[in-house]
Amino acid sequence: AAAAATPEAENGALATKPKSPAITPQKVRELIDEGIAPEEAGQDRKDSSAFPEEANGSPPTNEQHFESTSKEAFFSRVETFTSLKWAGKPHELSPLICAKYGWTNVECDMLKCSSCQAYLCASLQLSFDFSKYKQRCQELQKALLGAHEKFCFWPDSPCPDRFSVLLVEEPRALFGDFLERFQTLCQLQLQLPSLKPDSLKNVSLTEEKVSFLLQLIEEEKEEEEEEKQKEEEEEERRRRRRIIIIIVVV
C-alpha cells in the first residue's frame, strides 16, 4: 500500500509544483542584458583602477599635465622663494631647480610640494668640513625627488629645462619673451622705478643697445598692425562676396 501511494504522492507534488516560465528568445536577451554591466559603470571602474593615485590624494591627470607644463605655474612657485627664507643655497638647490620638481618655499629653509603637500627641511648647517657640506647638498638634491609622497607625479614629470634657460639659439623665441615682458611692464606706467644714468654703466647697457631694442619693438608692432589689417581686409572681402552671392541667388 505504501508502495502504491508513492506514485500518487509524486503526481500530487508534480501537480502542485509551479510551472516554469516558457523560454523565449526575448527572455534569453533579457537574461543576457542583466549579466552585462552598463558601459558607463564599466568605464568608471576602469578609470579608478587605472589611476589609483587619485584615490590617494594626488591630483587628476589633466591637473598634473597643467602643473608640469605651465610656465606661469612654474614661475609662481619660483616667486615664493625670497632671500630671507632661502639664503646660502648652492646652484643645485636654487629656486629654479626646486620649482622644477614642484616645490614652494613656505618658511625659512622649508619646502612644500604644490601637489602632494609633502614637506622638506633643507637647512644647511655651517661647517668647516667641505666634504660634509657637499654630502648634505647631495642628500637634499636627491630629496627633491624622493621626499614626495608615493603617488606624486613630480619625480617622474618635472618641468622642462627650457623654463629656466634663455633660448639664445632661438632668437625669435628669445625676442618673444622680451616683448612679452616689455608689454607687461608698459602697463605699470608711473609705477616703474626711476633709473640713474650710472645704472646703465653697471649693466653694460648703452644707448645704442636701447635704441636697437626700441627699433625691434617698433618693427614688431608694425608687422602686427599690417597682419591685422590684412585679416580685416580679407574678412571684408569675404563679406562682400557673400552679399554678391545672395543678390544673385535671390
Summary of the structure (lengths in Angstrom):
residues: 250
radius of gyration: 35.8
end to end distance: 103.4
largest distance: 130.3
contacts: 531
relative contact order: 0.06
helix: 63%
strand: 5%
